Structure formats: structure tokens, C-alpha cells
Amino acid sequence: MWKIDKLDAPPEYIFEEALLHYVRSAEGQKDTATKKRHAIYWRSKFSGRVLSSLTTQEILQHIPTKNMNTKKPLANATQNKYIKSISLILNLAHKAGILDKVPYIPKKKEPPIRVRWITKEQARELIGKLSQDWMRAICSFALMTGARRTEILTLTWDKIDFVRKVALVTNDVAKSGKARSLLLNDEAITLLKSIRNRHSKYVFVGRNSNPLTDINRKSFTLATKKCFLVDFHFHDLRHTWASWHVQAGTPLFTLKELGGWETLEMVKKYAHLNADHLLEHANKVEFHGTFTTHPKPKTHLKLVA
């Protein structure tokens, strides 16, 4: 305190004070458990440390590189999640006024994002090869709306507005932790009306109208094999929906809003699919100039004996 009073030195805050802001910000979010697990990890590394003393180099040295249980190497994507959490801790501390400068923490390079999609003809064939009615309904709905698996399985009838053609994805279900509207096209509305079940609060149910905790992965895999689809998983139905939108000319920003992605960066993986649509726009600008090539002057060579 003497240093603060006499020399106007700023107060020194310890790491736990930053963690407090981080944990509070995680309350009520879908990934609360993950954030608390990360908070415990970072506290084990920087407990009692003066917040302003942390450096980029020191933080990078404490990014976990192996699974604490299996000791197997962690993928760069997993390591980046820890980089994201420590960055958020420090940024929240800065926002709260207890840290003047946030050290830069570079992310690790990740492999290109895998985008697997199928044509509409292949999609129809896949749906036809599924053995259960409820699986056909779920997969069709995924292709019609781009909804994630958890969003579909937890959807209840009271969250659907047939007039406005939207379904509410609550914050405890949404991947981002923020509630969003799932837009329902005419096909999706028709499907929902055809399976409407007043005996269950859940939209998609299994045998005897029981709520579902997962899709039938065995049935889905078998159907893909029958269609000769290699390396195609349920989440690829969402990729397929997004790919169809881009190929139809849907702008990436609009797709971001439709699919509930947090940032535009997340949908850029589909950008290459709209080359034909972009070409239409490219041809809208012409200056009607003339371009001619000028013939090169002839060179006369003389043979010298």
C-alpha cells in the first residue's frame, strides 16, 4: 500500500481475481463445465501469480500438449481451446480494469477444415436406405434446416411457431450458448406437420414415442455403405445443407445467420463452392473497351557469306 500511496504505483492483482470474472461469465452457458475445467487447469499453473507478470512465453510453455489421463499427444485444435480460454481470462481481466496489457498468444496451426457434402440425388438415396421412419425424419430435417444433432433431438413442440415458420433453439442447447431462431422452409413445415405427435413434448421420438438421446449411428452407417458414401457422417448433413445454399447463391453472411455460426470466418470454408454464382456478378461490370494486339515489326535478316 505504501508503494501505491507514495509512488502512485497501480495495485497488483493476482490471477485468481481474473479467474473469478471468467467463471462468472460462464454461468448459464452450454459449455460451463468445460470452462470450469479450464479454470481449474489454469489455476494449477498460475495460482497466486501477479496478473501483470504473465508473459507470452510463459503462457505458451504451459499450454498442455498431452492428455492428462492417457498421456497421448493433444491435437493442435485441442491446444487452441486452452489458448482460447487463457486469452478470454486475460481479456475479461482487461475489460474489468485489473490488467493493463494483454499478452499476445498465437494459436497453433490446424489442418484444413474438412467439408464433406453430397448431391441432392445422393441425399434422397441415403434417406431411402434408412430403415427407421424416425431416422428418415431426423436426417431429412437436418438437410432441410442445417440444424445440429443436439438441436434436433432436444427440439420440443412448444418451441415451434408454425405461423412464423421458426423454431427456437434455446441458449442451453445452442453451441454458441446464445439462443437463436431456426428458420423452417416449406419442406420442413410439411415434415413437422406429418409427424406431429400430441403424446410427446419432443418433436423427434423413437419407438413408443420415447425421447431420443442419440441417432441410430449403426443404421446411418449402414445406409451410407449401401449408397457407397465414403467417410460421410451425420454432421455432414449440415455441411451438405450449407453447401447447397452457397451453390444456390446464398451470401455467406446470410448463411452465417441461418446456420447459427458465431463468426463469418466459420462459413468461409464453403466459399469456394459459389464460384459459378460469383462469375455472374463478375460479368456485370464491363467497360466495353477494345483490345487489339499490335503485330511485331518484321526483322529482316541478311545472310553473310
C-alpha positions as CSV (number, residue, x, y, z in Angstrom):
1,M,0.0,0.0,0.0
2,W,2.9,2.4,0.7
3,K,4.0,1.9,-2.9
4,I,0.6,2.8,-4.1
5,D,0.1,5.8,-1.9
6,K,3.5,7.3,-2.1
7,L,4.7,6.4,-5.6
8,D,1.3,6.2,-7.4
9,A,2.0,2.6,-8.4
10,P,-1.0,0.7,-9.7
11,P,-2.4,-2.1,-7.5
12,E,-1.3,-5.6,-8.2
13,Y,-4.0,-8.2,-8.8
14,I,-3.5,-11.9,-8.6
15,F,-4.5,-14.5,-11.2
16,E,-7.5,-15.8,-9.1
17,E,-9.2,-12.4,-9.5
18,A,-9.1,-12.7,-13.2
19,L,-10.4,-16.3,-12.9
20,L,-13.4,-15.0,-10.9
21,H,-14.5,-12.9,-13.9
22,Y,-14.1,-15.8,-16.2
23,V,-16.1,-18.3,-14.1
24,R,-18.9,-15.7,-13.7
25,S,-19.1,-15.1,-17.4
26,A,-19.5,-18.9,-18.0
27,E,-22.6,-19.2,-15.8
28,G,-25.7,-20.3,-17.7
29,Q,-23.8,-21.1,-20.8
30,K,-23.8,-24.5,-22.6
31,D,-20.0,-25.0,-22.1
32,T,-19.9,-24.0,-18.4
33,A,-18.4,-27.4,-17.4
34,T,-15.6,-27.1,-20.0
35,K,-14.8,-23.5,-18.9
36,K,-14.7,-24.5,-15.2
37,R,-12.4,-27.4,-16.1
38,H,-10.1,-25.0,-17.9
39,A,-10.3,-22.6,-15.0
40,I,-9.0,-25.4,-12.7
41,Y,-6.2,-26.2,-15.1
42,W,-5.0,-22.6,-15.4
43,R,-5.2,-22.0,-11.6
44,S,-2.9,-25.0,-11.1
45,K,-0.4,-23.2,-13.3
46,F,-0.7,-19.6,-12.2
47,S,-2.2,-19.6,-8.7
48,G,-1.1,-16.6,-6.6
49,R,0.8,-15.0,-9.5
50,V,0.6,-11.3,-10.1
51,L,-1.6,-11.0,-13.2
52,S,0.6,-8.4,-14.9
53,S,3.7,-10.6,-14.6
54,L,2.4,-13.2,-17.0
55,T,4.3,-13.2,-20.3
56,T,3.5,-14.7,-23.7
57,Q,6.4,-17.1,-23.5
58,E,5.4,-18.4,-20.0
59,I,1.8,-18.9,-21.0
60,L,2.8,-20.9,-24.2
61,Q,5.1,-23.1,-22.1
62,H,2.0,-24.1,-20.0
63,I,-0.3,-25.0,-22.9
64,P,-1.0,-28.7,-22.4
65,T,0.4,-30.9,-25.1
66,K,-0.6,-34.3,-23.7
67,N,-3.8,-35.7,-22.4
68,M,-3.5,-35.7,-18.6
69,N,-5.0,-39.2,-18.3
70,T,-3.9,-41.1,-21.4
71,K,-0.7,-39.1,-21.9
72,K,-1.4,-39.2,-25.6
73,P,-0.5,-36.0,-27.6
74,L,-3.2,-33.4,-27.9
75,A,-4.2,-32.2,-31.3
76,N,-3.4,-28.6,-32.2
77,A,-7.2,-27.9,-32.2
78,T,-7.4,-29.0,-28.6
79,Q,-4.4,-27.0,-27.6
80,N,-6.0,-24.0,-29.2
81,K,-9.0,-24.4,-26.9
82,Y,-6.7,-23.8,-24.0
83,I,-5.2,-20.8,-25.7
84,K,-8.7,-19.5,-26.3
85,S,-9.6,-19.9,-22.6
86,I,-6.5,-18.2,-21.2
87,S,-6.9,-15.4,-23.8
88,L,-10.5,-15.0,-22.6
89,I,-9.4,-14.9,-19.0
90,L,-6.9,-12.2,-19.6
91,N,-9.3,-10.2,-21.9
92,L,-12.0,-10.2,-19.3
93,A,-9.5,-9.0,-16.7
94,H,-8.5,-6.2,-19.1
95,K,-12.2,-5.3,-19.6
96,A,-12.7,-5.3,-15.8
97,G,-9.7,-2.9,-15.4
98,I,-7.4,-5.2,-13.5
99,L,-5.0,-5.8,-16.3
100,D,-3.5,-3.0,-18.4
101,K,-2.0,-5.0,-21.2
102,V,-3.0,-8.5,-22.5
103,P,-0.1,-10.5,-23.8
104,Y,-0.5,-11.8,-27.4
105,I,-0.9,-15.6,-27.5
106,P,-0.6,-17.0,-31.0
107,K,-2.7,-20.0,-32.0
108,K,-1.3,-23.2,-33.3
109,K,-1.8,-24.2,-36.9
110,E,-4.6,-26.5,-37.5
111,P,-5.3,-28.8,-40.5
112,P,-7.8,-27.5,-43.1
113,I,-11.4,-27.9,-42.0
114,R,-13.0,-31.0,-43.5
115,V,-16.1,-30.2,-45.6
116,R,-17.9,-33.3,-46.9
117,W,-21.2,-32.9,-48.8
118,I,-23.4,-34.9,-51.1
119,T,-25.7,-34.1,-54.0
120,K,-29.5,-33.9,-53.7
121,E,-29.8,-37.1,-55.6
122,Q,-27.4,-38.8,-53.2
123,A,-29.3,-37.3,-50.3
124,R,-32.6,-38.7,-51.5
125,E,-31.0,-42.1,-51.9
126,L,-29.5,-42.0,-48.4
127,I,-32.8,-41.1,-46.8
128,G,-34.4,-44.0,-48.7
129,K,-31.9,-46.5,-47.4
130,L,-32.5,-45.7,-43.7
131,S,-34.5,-48.4,-42.0
132,Q,-36.5,-46.4,-39.4
133,D,-39.1,-43.8,-40.0
134,W,-37.8,-41.6,-37.2
135,M,-34.3,-41.7,-38.6
136,R,-35.6,-40.7,-42.0
137,A,-37.4,-37.8,-40.4
138,I,-34.4,-36.6,-38.4
139,C,-32.0,-36.8,-41.4
140,S,-34.5,-35.1,-43.7
141,F,-35.0,-32.3,-41.2
142,A,-31.2,-31.8,-40.9
143,L,-30.9,-31.5,-44.7
144,M,-33.8,-29.0,-44.8
145,T,-32.7,-26.7,-41.9
146,G,-29.0,-27.3,-41.2
147,A,-29.8,-28.0,-37.6
148,R,-27.2,-29.7,-35.4
149,R,-27.9,-33.2,-33.9
150,T,-28.4,-31.9,-30.4
151,E,-30.7,-29.1,-31.6
152,I,-32.9,-31.7,-33.4
153,L,-33.0,-34.3,-30.6
154,T,-33.9,-31.7,-27.9
155,L,-36.5,-29.8,-30.0
156,T,-39.9,-29.6,-28.4
157,W,-43.3,-28.7,-29.9
158,D,-43.7,-25.6,-27.8
159,K,-40.6,-24.2,-29.4
160,I,-42.1,-24.3,-32.9
161,D,-44.1,-21.4,-34.4
162,F,-45.9,-22.7,-37.4
163,V,-47.2,-19.3,-38.3
164,R,-43.8,-17.5,-38.4
165,K,-42.0,-20.7,-39.6
166,V,-39.3,-20.7,-36.9
167,A,-38.2,-23.0,-34.1
168,L,-36.4,-21.6,-31.0
169,V,-33.0,-23.1,-30.2
170,T,-32.5,-22.2,-26.5
171,N,-29.2,-21.0,-25.1
172,D,-28.7,-24.2,-23.2
173,V,-28.8,-26.2,-26.4
174,A,-27.2,-23.7,-28.9
175,K,-23.5,-24.4,-29.5
176,S,-22.6,-20.8,-29.1
177,G,-24.5,-20.6,-25.8
178,K,-26.8,-18.0,-27.3
179,A,-30.5,-18.6,-28.2
180,R,-31.3,-18.4,-31.9
181,S,-34.1,-18.9,-34.3
182,L,-34.0,-21.9,-36.6
183,L,-35.7,-20.9,-39.9
184,L,-38.1,-23.5,-41.3
185,N,-38.7,-23.7,-45.0
186,D,-41.9,-25.1,-46.5
187,E,-40.5,-28.6,-46.7
188,A,-39.6,-28.6,-43.0
189,I,-43.1,-27.3,-42.1
190,T,-44.7,-30.1,-44.1
191,L,-42.4,-32.7,-42.5
192,L,-43.2,-31.4,-39.0
193,K,-47.0,-31.5,-39.6
194,S,-46.7,-35.0,-40.9
195,I,-45.1,-36.3,-37.7
196,R,-46.9,-34.1,-35.2
197,N,-47.4,-36.2,-32.1
198,R,-49.5,-34.8,-29.3
199,H,-48.5,-37.6,-26.9
200,S,-44.9,-36.4,-26.6
201,K,-43.5,-33.0,-26.0
202,Y,-40.5,-33.8,-28.1
203,V,-40.7,-33.4,-31.9
204,F,-38.5,-36.4,-32.8
205,V,-39.1,-39.5,-30.9
206,G,-38.2,-43.2,-31.2
207,R,-40.3,-46.3,-30.8
208,N,-43.3,-45.9,-28.4
209,S,-42.8,-42.1,-28.6
210,N,-39.8,-42.3,-26.3
211,P,-37.4,-39.2,-26.3
212,L,-34.1,-39.8,-28.1
213,T,-30.6,-39.3,-26.7
214,D,-28.8,-40.0,-29.9
215,I,-29.4,-41.0,-33.5
216,N,-29.1,-44.6,-34.6
217,R,-25.5,-44.5,-35.7
218,K,-25.4,-48.1,-36.8
219,S,-28.4,-47.5,-39.1
220,F,-26.9,-44.4,-40.5
221,T,-23.5,-46.0,-41.2
222,L,-25.3,-49.0,-42.9
223,A,-27.3,-46.6,-45.1
224,T,-24.1,-44.8,-46.2
225,K,-22.5,-48.1,-47.2
226,K,-25.5,-49.1,-49.2
227,C,-25.2,-45.7,-51.1
228,F,-21.4,-46.1,-51.4
229,L,-20.8,-42.9,-49.5
230,V,-17.3,-43.0,-48.0
231,D,-16.4,-41.1,-44.8
232,F,-19.8,-39.5,-44.5
233,H,-21.2,-38.8,-41.0
234,F,-24.4,-37.3,-39.6
235,H,-22.8,-33.8,-39.1
236,D,-22.0,-33.8,-42.8
237,L,-25.8,-33.3,-43.4
238,R,-25.3,-29.8,-42.0
239,H,-22.3,-29.3,-44.3
240,T,-24.4,-30.5,-47.2
241,W,-27.2,-28.1,-46.3
242,A,-24.7,-25.2,-46.2
243,S,-23.1,-26.3,-49.4
244,W,-26.4,-26.4,-51.2
245,H,-27.2,-22.9,-50.0
246,V,-23.9,-21.5,-51.2
247,Q,-24.2,-23.2,-54.6
248,A,-27.7,-21.6,-54.9
249,G,-26.2,-18.2,-54.4
250,T,-27.0,-17.6,-50.7
251,P,-24.5,-14.9,-49.4
252,L,-22.1,-16.1,-46.7
253,F,-23.3,-13.6,-44.2
254,T,-26.9,-14.8,-44.7
255,L,-25.7,-18.4,-44.4
256,K,-24.0,-17.5,-41.1
257,E,-27.2,-16.2,-39.7
258,L,-29.3,-19.1,-41.0
259,G,-26.9,-21.7,-39.6
260,G,-26.2,-20.0,-36.2
261,W,-22.4,-19.7,-36.7
262,E,-20.8,-17.2,-34.4
263,T,-18.4,-15.6,-36.9
264,L,-18.2,-15.1,-40.7
265,E,-14.8,-16.9,-40.6
266,M,-16.7,-20.2,-39.7
267,V,-18.6,-20.2,-43.0
268,K,-15.7,-19.2,-45.3
269,K,-14.9,-22.9,-45.7
270,Y,-17.9,-23.0,-48.1
271,A,-16.8,-20.0,-50.1
272,H,-15.2,-22.0,-52.9
273,L,-18.5,-23.6,-53.7
274,N,-20.1,-20.4,-55.1
275,A,-17.6,-19.8,-58.0
276,D,-20.3,-20.0,-60.6
277,H,-22.6,-17.6,-58.7
278,L,-19.7,-15.2,-58.3
279,L,-18.9,-15.4,-62.1
280,E,-22.4,-14.0,-62.7
281,H,-21.6,-11.0,-60.6
282,A,-18.1,-10.6,-62.3
283,N,-19.8,-10.3,-65.7
284,K,-21.9,-7.4,-64.5
285,V,-19.0,-5.0,-64.9
286,E,-17.7,-4.4,-68.4
287,F,-16.1,-1.2,-69.8
288,H,-16.6,-2.2,-73.5
289,G,-13.1,-1.3,-74.4
290,T,-11.3,-2.8,-77.4
291,F,-8.2,-4.7,-77.1
292,T,-6.0,-5.5,-80.1
293,T,-2.6,-6.9,-80.3
294,H,-0.1,-4.9,-82.3
295,P,1.9,-7.0,-84.8
296,K,5.6,-7.2,-84.0
297,P,7.8,-5.5,-86.6
298,K,9.4,-7.9,-89.0
299,T,13.1,-8.4,-88.6
300,H,15.0,-8.7,-91.9
301,L,18.0,-10.9,-91.6
302,K,20.7,-10.9,-94.1
303,L,22.9,-13.9,-94.7
304,V,26.5,-13.1,-94.7
305,A,28.7,-15.4,-96.7
